[in-house]
Amino acid sequence: MAYRKVSAMTALLLFTLVAGLVIYGLQRNHVRQSRHPALAGSVNFTDRDADRVRAEVAAAVARRRPNGHRRPAGCPTLTTRAA
């Protein structure tokens, strides 16, 4: 019984030590990164995604039919009937 008590106390001590080291490491990393709130790297760049989306929207508007109805190319019209 005494062996189990020592083993449980050792396990609790090791768990507390590991938990304390993890908390210390996370806090140290948090403090070190809080001095630089911006992301790493350059922030002086052109957003190419926004330009691409604008170009795609402009192309879609140009392809749109005059009455607002769009039909995929090669799709038969609804007014054609087989005799």
N, CA, C and O atoms as a MOPAC input file, in Angstrom:
PM7 MOZYME 1SCF
protein

 N      0.82500 1    -1.19100 1     0.00000 1
 C      0.00000 1     0.00000 1     0.00000 1
 C      0.86800 1     1.25300 1     0.00000 1
 O      0.52200 1     2.25200 1    -0.63100 1
 N      1.99000 1     1.19900 1     0.70500 1
 C      2.87300 1     2.36300 1     0.77200 1
 C      3.47800 1     2.64800 1    -0.59600 1
 O      3.71000 1     3.80500 1    -0.94600 1
 N      3.73500 1     1.58900 1    -1.37600 1
 C      4.31300 1     1.76800 1    -2.70500 1
 C      3.33400 1     2.51600 1    -3.61300 1
 O      3.74100 1     3.38700 1    -4.38100 1
 N      2.04000 1     2.17500 1    -3.52400 1
 C      1.03300 1     2.84200 1    -4.34700 1
 C      0.91800 1     4.31500 1    -3.97900 1
 O      0.72200 1     5.16300 1    -4.85000 1
 N      1.03800 1     4.61900 1    -2.69400 1
 C      0.92800 1     6.00800 1    -2.25300 1
 C      2.10800 1     6.81900 1    -2.79000 1
 O      1.92500 1     7.94600 1    -3.25200 1
 N      3.30900 1     6.25500 1    -2.73300 1
 C      4.49000 1     6.94900 1    -3.24800 1
 C      4.37600 1     7.09300 1    -4.76000 1
 O      4.72200 1     8.13900 1    -5.30800 1
 N      3.89700 1     6.06100 1    -5.43600 1
 C      3.74400 1     6.11200 1    -6.88200 1
 C      2.72200 1     7.16600 1    -7.29000 1
 O      2.94700 1     7.90200 1    -8.25100 1
 N      1.61000 1     7.25000 1    -6.57900 1
 C      0.59100 1     8.25000 1    -6.87500 1
 C      1.11500 1     9.65300 1    -6.59800 1
 O      0.82800 1    10.58000 1    -7.35600 1
 N      1.87400 1     9.81900 1    -5.53000 1
 C      2.43800 1    11.13000 1    -5.21700 1
 C      3.47300 1    11.53600 1    -6.27800 1
 O      3.55200 1    12.70300 1    -6.66200 1
 N      4.25700 1    10.56700 1    -6.74200 1
 C      5.24600 1    10.85500 1    -7.77800 1
 C      4.54600 1    11.23600 1    -9.08600 1
 O      4.96100 1    12.17300 1    -9.76800 1
 N      3.50300 1    10.51800 1    -9.42100 1
 C      2.75600 1    10.82900 1   -10.63400 1
 C      2.13400 1    12.22000 1   -10.55100 1
 O      2.15600 1    12.97400 1   -11.52500 1
 N      1.58400 1    12.55700 1    -9.39400 1
 C      0.99000 1    13.88600 1    -9.20400 1
 C      2.06000 1    14.96700 1    -9.29900 1
 O      1.82500 1    16.01900 1    -9.89500 1
 N      3.22900 1    14.72100 1    -8.72200 1
 C      4.31800 1    15.68400 1    -8.78000 1
 C      4.79700 1    15.87200 1   -10.22500 1
 O      5.01200 1    17.00400 1   -10.65900 1
 N      4.96200 1    14.79500 1   -10.95500 1
 C      5.37700 1    14.90000 1   -12.35500 1
 C      4.32800 1    15.60300 1   -13.20500 1
 O      4.67200 1    16.42200 1   -14.05800 1
 N      3.05800 1    15.29500 1   -12.98500 1
 C      1.98100 1    15.95900 1   -13.72600 1
 C      1.98300 1    17.45800 1   -13.44600 1
 O      1.84100 1    18.26100 1   -14.36900 1
 N      2.14200 1    17.83600 1   -12.20000 1
 C      2.18000 1    19.25300 1   -11.83200 1
 C      3.38500 1    19.94200 1   -12.46700 1
 O      3.27700 1    21.07000 1   -12.94800 1
 N      4.51700 1    19.27300 1   -12.46700 1
 C      5.72000 1    19.84000 1   -13.06100 1
 C      5.55300 1    20.04000 1   -14.56800 1
 O      5.90300 1    21.09500 1   -15.09600 1
 N      5.02200 1    19.03600 1   -15.25800 1
 C      4.82100 1    19.14300 1   -16.71200 1
 C      3.78300 1    20.22400 1   -17.02300 1
 O      3.98100 1    21.01900 1   -17.94300 1
 N      2.69500 1    20.26300 1   -16.27900 1
 C      1.66900 1    21.28100 1   -16.51400 1
 C      2.24000 1    22.68100 1   -16.28100 1
 O      1.95600 1    23.60300 1   -17.04600 1
 N      3.03000 1    22.83700 1   -15.24600 1
 C      3.65100 1    24.13700 1   -14.97700 1
 C      4.60400 1    24.56100 1   -16.08200 1
 O      4.62400 1    25.73000 1   -16.46800 1
 N      5.39100 1    23.62700 1   -16.59400 1
 C      6.30700 1    23.94600 1   -17.68700 1
 C      5.56500 1    24.30700 1   -18.97100 1
 O      5.98200 1    25.20600 1   -19.70100 1
 N      4.48600 1    23.61900 1   -19.24300 1
 C      3.68900 1    23.93700 1   -20.43300 1
 C      3.07700 1    25.33000 1   -20.29800 1
 O      3.12800 1    26.11800 1   -21.24200 1
 N      2.51400 1    25.63600 1   -19.16800 1
 C      1.91800 1    26.96300 1   -18.93600 1
 C      2.98600 1    28.04400 1   -19.02600 1
 O      2.75500 1    29.09500 1   -19.62400 1
 N      4.14600 1    27.79700 1   -18.44300 1
 C      5.24200 1    28.76700 1   -18.50900 1
 C      5.67600 1    29.00000 1   -19.95400 1
 O      5.88200 1    30.14300 1   -20.36300 1
 N      5.81500 1    27.93800 1   -20.71800 1
 C      6.23200 1    28.06500 1   -22.11100 1
 C      5.21300 1    28.80600 1   -22.95800 1
 O      5.58000 1    29.63800 1   -23.78800 1
 N      3.93600 1    28.51000 1   -22.75700 1
 C      2.89900 1    29.21200 1   -23.50400 1
 C      2.84000 1    30.68600 1   -23.13900 1
 O      2.67600 1    31.53500 1   -24.01500 1
 N      2.97100 1    30.99700 1   -21.86500 1
 C      2.94400 1    32.38900 1   -21.43700 1
 C      4.16300 1    33.13900 1   -21.97600 1
 O      4.04900 1    34.29100 1   -22.39500 1
 N      5.30000 1    32.50200 1   -21.96500 1
 C      6.50900 1    33.15100 1   -22.46900 1
 C      6.37900 1    33.43800 1   -23.96300 1
 O      6.77900 1    34.50600 1   -24.42600 1
 N      5.82600 1    32.49400 1   -24.71800 1
 C      5.61200 1    32.69600 1   -26.14100 1
 C      4.58500 1    33.80400 1   -26.37600 1
 O      4.75600 1    34.61800 1   -27.28400 1
 N      3.52700 1    33.84600 1   -25.57300 1
 C      2.49300 1    34.87200 1   -25.71000 1
 C      3.06800 1    36.25900 1   -25.46100 1
 O      2.77200 1    37.19500 1   -26.20300 1
 N      3.87800 1    36.39600 1   -24.43400 1
 C      4.47300 1    37.69200 1   -24.11200 1
 C      5.43400 1    38.11200 1   -25.21500 1
 O      5.48700 1    39.28800 1   -25.57500 1
 N      6.19200 1    37.16600 1   -25.75200 1
 C      7.17100 1    37.48900 1   -26.78500 1
 C      6.47300 1    37.94000 1   -28.06800 1
 O      6.99300 1    38.81300 1   -28.76200 1
 N      5.33400 1    37.38200 1   -28.39900 1
 C      4.65500 1    37.73800 1   -29.63700 1
 C      3.77100 1    38.96500 1   -29.49500 1
 O      3.41200 1    39.55800 1   -30.51300 1
 N      3.41000 1    39.37000 1   -28.31700 1
 C      2.50800 1    40.49200 1   -28.15600 1
 C      3.18000 1    41.81900 1   -28.46000 1
 O      2.48900 1    42.82300 1   -28.63400 1
 N      4.51200 1    41.85800 1   -28.53100 1
 C      5.20300 1    43.10000 1   -28.87100 1
 C      5.04100 1    43.43600 1   -30.34000 1
 O      5.16100 1    44.60100 1   -30.71800 1
 N      4.77100 1    42.44500 1   -31.17800 1
 C      4.61700 1    42.64700 1   -32.60900 1
 C      3.20900 1    42.22300 1   -33.02000 1
 O      3.01500 1    41.07100 1   -33.40700 1
 N      2.22200 1    43.11500 1   -32.94700 1
 C      0.84900 1    42.69400 1   -33.23000 1
 C      0.57400 1    42.39200 1   -34.70200 1
 O     -0.38600 1    41.68500 1   -35.00900 1
 N      1.39500 1    42.91300 1   -35.62200 1
 C      1.15700 1    42.66200 1   -37.04500 1
 C      1.67400 1    41.28100 1   -37.42200 1
 O      2.49800 1    40.69200 1   -36.72100 1
 N      1.18100 1    40.78800 1   -38.52400 1
 C      1.64900 1    39.50600 1   -39.01400 1
 C      3.06700 1    39.64200 1   -39.53700 1
 O      3.50200 1    40.73200 1   -39.90800 1
 N      3.76500 1    38.55700 1   -39.56400 1
 C      5.12300 1    38.57200 1   -40.09200 1
 C      5.08200 1    38.76200 1   -41.59800 1
 O      4.17300 1    38.27000 1   -42.26700 1
 N      6.05500 1    39.47000 1   -42.12500 1
 C      6.13200 1    39.69100 1   -43.56200 1
 C      5.73400 1    41.10000 1   -43.94100 1
 O      5.43700 1    41.93200 1   -43.08200 1
 N      5.73100 1    41.35300 1   -45.21500 1
 C      5.43100 1    42.67700 1   -45.72600 1
 C      3.92600 1    42.88100 1   -45.83200 1
 O      3.19200 1    41.95700 1   -46.18300 1
 N      3.47400 1    44.07800 1   -45.53200 1
 C      2.06500 1    44.40400 1   -45.67900 1
 C      1.85500 1    45.35600 1   -46.85000 1
 O      0.72800 1    45.78300 1   -47.10400 1
 N      2.91100 1    45.69100 1   -47.55800 1
 C      2.84600 1    46.59700 1   -48.68800 1
 C      2.76800 1    45.77200 1   -49.96900 1
 O      3.78200 1    45.55100 1   -50.63000 1
 N      1.56200 1    45.31400 1   -50.32100 1
 C      1.39400 1    44.47200 1   -51.49100 1
 C      0.02800 1    44.74000 1   -52.11200 1
 O     -0.86000 1    45.29600 1   -51.46600 1
 N     -0.12800 1    44.34300 1   -53.35200 1
 C     -1.39500 1    44.48600 1   -54.05900 1
 C     -2.21300 1    43.22500 1   -53.85400 1
 O     -1.69900 1    42.11500 1   -53.98300 1
 N     -3.48700 1    43.39800 1   -53.53500 1
 C     -4.36900 1    42.26000 1   -53.32900 1
 C     -4.81800 1    41.74500 1   -54.70200 1
 O     -5.74200 1    42.29000 1   -55.30600 1
 N     -4.15900 1    40.69800 1   -55.18100 1
 C     -4.47200 1    40.17600 1   -56.51300 1
 C     -5.80900 1    39.45600 1   -56.53700 1
 O     -6.44000 1    39.37800 1   -57.59200 1
 N     -6.26000 1    38.92600 1   -55.40800 1
 C     -7.55200 1    38.25300 1   -55.38200 1
 C     -8.67800 1    39.23400 1   -55.67400 1
 O     -9.60100 1    38.91700 1   -56.42400 1
 N     -8.60600 1    40.42100 1   -55.08900 1
 C     -9.64400 1    41.42400 1   -55.33300 1
 C     -9.66500 1    41.82500 1   -56.80100 1
 O    -10.73900 1    41.97700 1   -57.38400 1
 N     -8.49200 1    41.99800 1   -57.40600 1
 C     -8.42100 1    42.33500 1   -58.82600 1
 C     -8.99900 1    41.21400 1   -59.68800 1
 O     -9.71200 1    41.48300 1   -60.65400 1
 N     -8.70000 1    39.97600 1   -59.34900 1
 C     -9.20700 1    38.83100 1   -60.11200 1
 C    -10.72200 1    38.74200 1   -60.01300 1
 O    -11.39500 1    38.49300 1   -61.01300 1
 N    -11.26500 1    38.94300 1   -58.81400 1
 C    -12.71700 1    38.86800 1   -58.63200 1
 C    -13.39800 1    39.98400 1   -59.42400 1
 O    -14.43100 1    39.75100 1   -60.05300 1
 N    -12.83000 1    41.19600 1   -59.39900 1
 C    -13.41300 1    42.29800 1   -60.17500 1
 C    -13.42300 1    41.96900 1   -61.66800 1
 O    -14.40300 1    42.24400 1   -62.36000 1
 N    -12.33700 1    41.38300 1   -62.16000 1
 C    -12.26300 1    41.02200 1   -63.57700 1
 C    -13.28100 1    39.93600 1   -63.91500 1
 O    -13.90600 1    39.99800 1   -64.97300 1
 N    -13.46200 1    38.95400 1   -63.05100 1
 C    -14.43000 1    37.88900 1   -63.30200 1
 C    -15.85500 1    38.41900 1   -63.28800 1
 O    -16.67600 1    38.01000 1   -64.10900 1
 N    -16.15600 1    39.31900 1   -62.37200 1
 C    -17.50000 1    39.90000 1   -62.31300 1
 C    -17.75600 1    40.73600 1   -63.55900 1
 O    -18.84400 1    40.67600 1   -64.13000 1
 N    -16.76200 1    41.51800 1   -63.98900 1
 C    -16.92900 1    42.32600 1   -65.19900 1
 C    -17.15200 1    41.43200 1   -66.41500 1
 O    -17.97600 1    41.75500 1   -67.27000 1
 N    -16.43400 1    40.31400 1   -66.50500 1
 C    -16.61300 1    39.39500 1   -67.62500 1
 C    -17.98600 1    38.73800 1   -67.57400 1
 O    -18.60700 1    38.53700 1   -68.61800 1
 N    -18.46800 1    38.40400 1   -66.39500 1
 C    -19.78900 1    37.79300 1   -66.26000 1
 C    -20.88000 1    38.77800 1   -66.65600 1
 O    -21.85900 1    38.39000 1   -67.29200 1
 N    -20.72700 1    40.02700 1   -66.29300 1
 C    -21.70800 1    41.04400 1   -66.67200 1
 C    -21.69700 1    41.23500 1   -68.17800 1
 O    -22.75600 1    41.41300 1   -68.78000 1
 N    -20.53400 1    41.20200 1   -68.79700 1
 C    -20.43600 1    41.36600 1   -70.25100 1
 C    -21.06900 1    40.18500 1   -70.98100 1
 O    -21.62500 1    40.36900 1   -72.06400 1
 N    -21.00000 1    38.99000 1   -70.42400 1
 C    -21.58100 1    37.80400 1   -71.05600 1
 C    -23.08400 1    37.70500 1   -70.85100 1
 O    -23.75400 1    36.95700 1   -71.56400 1
 N    -23.61600 1    38.43200 1   -69.90900 1
 C    -25.03900 1    38.32400 1   -69.56700 1
 C    -25.89700 1    38.74800 1   -70.74900 1
 O    -25.58600 1    39.72200 1   -71.43500 1
 N    -26.94200 1    38.03900 1   -70.97500 1
 C    -27.84100 1    38.33800 1   -72.09400 1
 C    -28.62300 1    39.61000 1   -71.78300 1
 O    -28.76000 1    39.98100 1   -70.61700 1
 N    -29.13000 1    40.27000 1   -72.79700 1
 C    -29.83200 1    41.54800 1   -72.58200 1
 C    -31.05700 1    41.43600 1   -71.68800 1
 O    -31.33800 1    42.36500 1   -70.93000 1
 N    -31.79800 1    40.33100 1   -71.74900 1
 C    -33.01200 1    40.22300 1   -70.93100 1
 C    -32.72600 1    39.67100 1   -69.53600 1
 O    -33.65600 1    39.44600 1   -68.76200 1
 N    -31.46500 1    39.45200 1   -69.20600 1
 C    -31.11900 1    38.98700 1   -67.87000 1
 C    -31.10000 1    37.47700 1   -67.73000 1
 O    -30.69300 1    36.95600 1   -66.69200 1
 N    -31.54000 1    36.76000 1   -68.77400 1
 C    -31.55800 1    35.30100 1   -68.70800 1
 C    -30.26800 1    34.76500 1   -69.31000 1
 O    -29.88000 1    35.15500 1   -70.41200 1
 N    -29.60700 1    33.87400 1   -68.58700 1
 C    -28.37700 1    33.28100 1   -69.10500 1
 C    -28.62000 1    31.81400 1   -69.39400 1
 O    -29.27700 1    31.11500 1   -68.62200 1
 N    -28.08900 1    31.35900 1   -70.50600 1
 C    -28.22200 1    29.96300 1   -70.87200 1
 C    -26.84500 1    29.46000 1   -71.24800 1
 O    -26.12900 1    30.14900 1   -71.97400 1
 N    -26.44000 1    28.27900 1   -70.78100 1
 C    -25.12700 1    27.74800 1   -71.14100 1
 C    -25.01900 1    27.56200 1   -72.65000 1
 O    -26.00700 1    27.27300 1   -73.32400 1
 N    -23.81600 1    27.73000 1   -73.16400 1
 C    -23.58300 1    27.56700 1   -74.59200 1
 C    -23.89000 1    26.13800 1   -75.00800 1
 O    -23.53700 1    25.18900 1   -74.30700 1
 N    -24.54500 1    25.98900 1   -76.14400 1
 C    -24.86800 1    24.65700 1   -76.65300 1
 C    -26.15900 1    24.09000 1   -76.11000 1
 O    -26.55200 1    22.99100 1   -76.50000 1
 N    -26.82200 1    24.78700 1   -75.24000 1
 C    -28.07800 1    24.29700 1   -74.66000 1
 C    -29.22100 1    24.68100 1   -75.60400 1
 O    -29.30300 1    25.84100 1   -76.00600 1
 N    -30.09500 1    23.75900 1   -75.96700 1
 C    -31.17600 1    24.11300 1   -76.89400 1
 C    -32.17200 1    25.06800 1   -76.23300 1
 O    -32.33400 1    25.08600 1   -75.01300 1
 N    -32.82300 1    25.84700 1   -77.06800 1
 C    -33.82700 1    26.78600 1   -76.54100 1
 C    -35.07900 1    26.04500 1   -76.18600 1
 O    -35.28500 1    24.91900 1   -76.63800 1
 N    -35.92800 1    26.65400 1   -75.38000 1
 C    -37.18000 1    26.01900 1   -74.97300 1
 C    -38.24200 1    26.15900 1   -76.02900 1
 O    -39.22600 1    25.42000 1   -76.00500 1
 N    -38.07800 1    27.10100 1   -76.97700 1
 C    -39.11800 1    27.32400 1   -77.98100 1
 C    -39.02100 1    26.35700 1   -79.15100 1
 O    -39.96800 1    26.26300 1   -79.93200 1
 N    -37.92400 1    25.64100 1   -79.30300 1
 C    -37.82200 1    24.69800 1   -80.42300 1
 C    -38.54100 1    23.41900 1   -80.05500 1
 O    -38.31900 1    22.84200 1   -78.99000 1
 N    -39.41600 1    22.98100 1   -80.96600 1
 C    -40.17500 1    21.74900 1   -80.72500 1
 C    -39.91200 1    20.76400 1   -81.85300 1
 O    -39.77000 1    21.13900 1   -83.01700 1
 N    -39.85500 1    19.53200 1   -81.48400 1
 C    -39.69700 1    18.49200 1   -82.50400 1
 C    -41.07200 1    18.22500 1   -83.10500 1
 O    -42.05400 1    18.13500 1   -82.36900 1
 N    -41.16100 1    18.09600 1   -84.42800 1
 C    -42.45300 1    17.89700 1   -85.08600 1
 C    -42.93000 1    16.48800 1   -85.00500 1
 O    -44.00400 1    16.16900 1   -85.51500 1

